Amino acid sequence: MRHSKEEKAMWLEDWRQSGKSAWAYAKENGFVPQTFVKWTKQETGEAEGFVEIPSTAIPPGENHQEICIEKGALKIHIPASIEMKKLQTIMAVLGEMQ
């Protein structure tokens, strides 16, 4: 279902006033959570997706057995052997954090 800009603005304002995470608000109001989170990012101009890490950022010769994901002051160290489905779940949760 497509929503007009006015409808999106109304839903986003209601969400802001609710004090809930975008993910929780979307589920409670029948939206696909990923879509609603995308709306919030579009409104704030926040970048979406992944950022490429240049190979020069990884020191040569080090044994990299884990992945470190940072969001603000939060740092998560994940084993490099993690299953893709579990990594996707982690990324979805981080995406809903404000």
C-alpha atoms as an extended CHARMM CRD file, in Angstrom:
* protein
*
        98  EXT
         1         1  MET       CA              0.0000000000        0.0000000000        0.0000000000  PROA      1               0.0000000000
         2         2  ARG       CA              1.3680000000        3.4030000000       -0.9480000000  PROA      2               0.0000000000
         3         3  HSD       CA              0.9230000000        6.3940000000        1.3240000000  PROA      3               0.0000000000
         4         4  SER       CA              0.9110000000       10.0640000000        0.3910000000  PROA      4               0.0000000000
         5         5  LYS       CA              3.5180000000       12.4570000000        1.7970000000  PROA      5               0.0000000000
         6         6  GLU       CA              0.8230000000       13.9170000000        4.0390000000  PROA      6               0.0000000000
         7         7  GLU       CA             -0.0920000000       10.4930000000        5.4230000000  PROA      7               0.0000000000
         8         8  LYS       CA              3.5550000000        9.6490000000        6.0790000000  PROA      8               0.0000000000
         9         9  ALA       CA              4.0390000000       12.9770000000        7.8530000000  PROA      9               0.0000000000
        10        10  MET       CA              0.9840000000       12.2870000000       10.0260000000  PROA      10              0.0000000000
        11        11  TRP       CA              2.2140000000        8.7870000000       10.9530000000  PROA      11              0.0000000000
        12        12  LEU       CA              5.7380000000       10.0380000000       11.6570000000  PROA      12              0.0000000000
        13        13  GLU       CA              4.4460000000       12.7970000000       13.9230000000  PROA      13              0.0000000000
        14        14  ASP       CA              2.2500000000       10.3200000000       15.7960000000  PROA      14              0.0000000000
        15        15  TRP       CA              5.2600000000        7.9930000000       16.1570000000  PROA      15              0.0000000000
        16        16  ARG       CA              7.4740000000       10.7920000000       17.5560000000  PROA      16              0.0000000000
        17        17  GLN       CA              4.8310000000       11.6520000000       20.1390000000  PROA      17              0.0000000000
        18        18  SER       CA              4.4190000000        7.9930000000       21.1080000000  PROA      18              0.0000000000
        19        19  GLY       CA              7.9590000000        7.6950000000       22.4900000000  PROA      19              0.0000000000
        20        20  LYS       CA              8.1870000000        4.1750000000       21.0370000000  PROA      20              0.0000000000
        21        21  SER       CA             10.8830000000        2.7460000000       18.8190000000  PROA      21              0.0000000000
        22        22  ALA       CA             10.0810000000        2.9350000000       15.1150000000  PROA      22              0.0000000000
        23        23  TRP       CA             10.0420000000       -0.8630000000       14.9790000000  PROA      23              0.0000000000
        24        24  ALA       CA              7.5240000000       -1.2480000000       17.8290000000  PROA      24              0.0000000000
        25        25  TYR       CA              5.3110000000        1.5680000000       16.5400000000  PROA      25              0.0000000000
        26        26  ALA       CA              5.2360000000        0.0620000000       13.0460000000  PROA      26              0.0000000000
        27        27  LYS       CA              4.2340000000       -3.3740000000       14.3140000000  PROA      27              0.0000000000
        28        28  GLU       CA              1.4830000000       -1.9360000000       16.5300000000  PROA      28              0.0000000000
        29        29  ASN       CA              0.0470000000        0.0810000000       13.6330000000  PROA      29              0.0000000000
        30        30  GLY       CA              0.1920000000       -2.5660000000       10.9070000000  PROA      30              0.0000000000
        31        31  PHE       CA              3.2120000000       -1.2670000000        8.9820000000  PROA      31              0.0000000000
        32        32  VAL       CA              6.0970000000       -3.3540000000        7.7330000000  PROA      32              0.0000000000
        33        33  PRO       CA              8.7480000000       -2.3590000000       10.3110000000  PROA      33              0.0000000000
        34        34  GLN       CA             11.5630000000       -2.0810000000        7.7550000000  PROA      34              0.0000000000
        35        35  THR       CA              9.4530000000        0.2710000000        5.6430000000  PROA      35              0.0000000000
        36        36  PHE       CA              8.5510000000        2.4840000000        8.5830000000  PROA      36              0.0000000000
        37        37  VAL       CA             12.1870000000        2.6690000000        9.7330000000  PROA      37              0.0000000000
        38        38  LYS       CA             13.0780000000        3.6770000000        6.1720000000  PROA      38              0.0000000000
        39        39  TRP       CA             10.5410000000        6.5310000000        6.3840000000  PROA      39              0.0000000000
        40        40  THR       CA             12.1580000000        7.7850000000        9.5980000000  PROA      40              0.0000000000
        41        41  LYS       CA             15.5950000000        7.7190000000        7.9850000000  PROA      41              0.0000000000
        42        42  GLN       CA             14.3770000000        9.4870000000        4.8570000000  PROA      42              0.0000000000
        43        43  GLU       CA             12.8590000000       12.2230000000        6.9860000000  PROA      43              0.0000000000
        44        44  THR       CA             16.0430000000       12.8150000000        8.9880000000  PROA      44              0.0000000000
        45        45  GLY       CA             18.3680000000       12.3430000000        6.0110000000  PROA      45              0.0000000000
        46        46  GLU       CA             20.1200000000        9.4880000000        7.8170000000  PROA      46              0.0000000000
        47        47  ALA       CA             22.1020000000        7.2510000000        5.5030000000  PROA      47              0.0000000000
        48        48  GLU       CA             20.7940000000        3.7840000000        4.7900000000  PROA      48              0.0000000000
        49        49  GLY       CA             22.5260000000        0.5460000000        4.0700000000  PROA      49              0.0000000000
        50        50  PHE       CA             26.1040000000       -0.4620000000        4.5700000000  PROA      50              0.0000000000
        51        51  VAL       CA             29.2750000000        1.5700000000        4.4110000000  PROA      51              0.0000000000
        52        52  GLU       CA             32.2710000000        0.1790000000        2.5700000000  PROA      52              0.0000000000
        53        53  ILE       CA             35.3530000000       -0.1750000000        4.7400000000  PROA      53              0.0000000000
        54        54  PRO       CA             38.5150000000        0.4470000000        2.7280000000  PROA      54              0.0000000000
        55        55  SER       CA             41.1400000000       -2.2740000000        2.9470000000  PROA      55              0.0000000000
        56        56  THR       CA             43.5840000000        0.3350000000        4.2720000000  PROA      56              0.0000000000
        57        57  ALA       CA             41.4660000000        0.5340000000        7.4550000000  PROA      57              0.0000000000
        58        58  ILE       CA             42.3470000000       -3.0690000000        8.3310000000  PROA      58              0.0000000000
        59        59  PRO       CA             45.8980000000       -3.4190000000        9.6240000000  PROA      59              0.0000000000
        60        60  PRO       CA             47.8620000000       -5.9770000000        7.5750000000  PROA      60              0.0000000000
        61        61  GLY       CA             48.8980000000       -9.2500000000        9.1600000000  PROA      61              0.0000000000
        62        62  GLU       CA             46.3060000000       -9.2160000000       11.9440000000  PROA      62              0.0000000000
        63        63  ASN       CA             44.0810000000      -12.2420000000       12.4530000000  PROA      63              0.0000000000
        64        64  HSD       CA             40.5040000000      -10.9570000000       12.2110000000  PROA      64              0.0000000000
        65        65  GLN       CA             38.2660000000      -13.4530000000       13.9450000000  PROA      65              0.0000000000
        66        66  GLU       CA             35.4480000000      -11.0610000000       14.7530000000  PROA      66              0.0000000000
        67        67  ILE       CA             33.4080000000       -8.2270000000       13.3670000000  PROA      67              0.0000000000
        68        68  CYS       CA             32.9720000000       -5.0370000000       15.3870000000  PROA      68              0.0000000000
        69        69  ILE       CA             29.8160000000       -3.0110000000       14.7500000000  PROA      69              0.0000000000
        70        70  GLU       CA             29.5600000000        0.4560000000       16.2980000000  PROA      70              0.0000000000
        71        71  LYS       CA             26.4500000000        2.6090000000       16.6630000000  PROA      71              0.0000000000
        72        72  GLY       CA             27.0680000000        5.6900000000       18.7660000000  PROA      72              0.0000000000
        73        73  ALA       CA             28.7230000000        4.5850000000       22.0060000000  PROA      73              0.0000000000
        74        74  LEU       CA             27.5990000000        0.9800000000       21.4950000000  PROA      74              0.0000000000
        75        75  LYS       CA             30.1840000000       -1.5450000000       20.2540000000  PROA      75              0.0000000000
        76        76  ILE       CA             29.2190000000       -5.0890000000       19.3640000000  PROA      76              0.0000000000
        77        77  HSD       CA             31.8520000000       -7.7360000000       18.6910000000  PROA      77              0.0000000000
        78        78  ILE       CA             30.5090000000      -10.6080000000       16.5980000000  PROA      78              0.0000000000
        79        79  PRO       CA             32.3540000000      -13.7960000000       15.5750000000  PROA      79              0.0000000000
        80        80  ALA       CA             33.3140000000      -13.6380000000       11.8980000000  PROA      80              0.0000000000
        81        81  SER       CA             31.7740000000      -17.0870000000       11.4570000000  PROA      81              0.0000000000
        82        82  ILE       CA             28.2590000000      -15.8580000000       12.3780000000  PROA      82              0.0000000000
        83        83  GLU       CA             25.3690000000      -17.1800000000       10.3070000000  PROA      83              0.0000000000
        84        84  MET       CA             23.9860000000      -14.6200000000        7.8680000000  PROA      84              0.0000000000
        85        85  LYS       CA             20.4350000000      -14.8630000000        9.3180000000  PROA      85              0.0000000000
        86        86  LYS       CA             21.7150000000      -14.0070000000       12.8030000000  PROA      86              0.0000000000
        87        87  LEU       CA             23.7430000000      -11.0810000000       11.4470000000  PROA      87              0.0000000000
        88        88  GLN       CA             20.6470000000       -9.7890000000        9.6260000000  PROA      88              0.0000000000
        89        89  THR       CA             18.6770000000       -9.9410000000       12.8800000000  PROA      89              0.0000000000
        90        90  ILE       CA             21.3640000000       -7.9560000000       14.6900000000  PROA      90              0.0000000000
        91        91  MET       CA             21.4350000000       -5.3490000000       11.9150000000  PROA      91              0.0000000000
        92        92  ALA       CA             17.6300000000       -5.0250000000       11.9860000000  PROA      92              0.0000000000
        93        93  VAL       CA             17.6750000000       -4.3850000000       15.7490000000  PROA      93              0.0000000000
        94        94  LEU       CA             20.4450000000       -1.8010000000       15.3680000000  PROA      94              0.0000000000
        95        95  GLY       CA             18.4430000000       -0.1640000000       12.5820000000  PROA      95              0.0000000000
        96        96  GLU       CA             15.5400000000        0.4770000000       14.9290000000  PROA      96              0.0000000000
        97        97  MET       CA             17.7080000000        2.0790000000       17.6010000000  PROA      97              0.0000000000
        98        98  GLN       CA             17.4480000000        5.8520000000       17.7810000000  PROA      98              0.0000000000
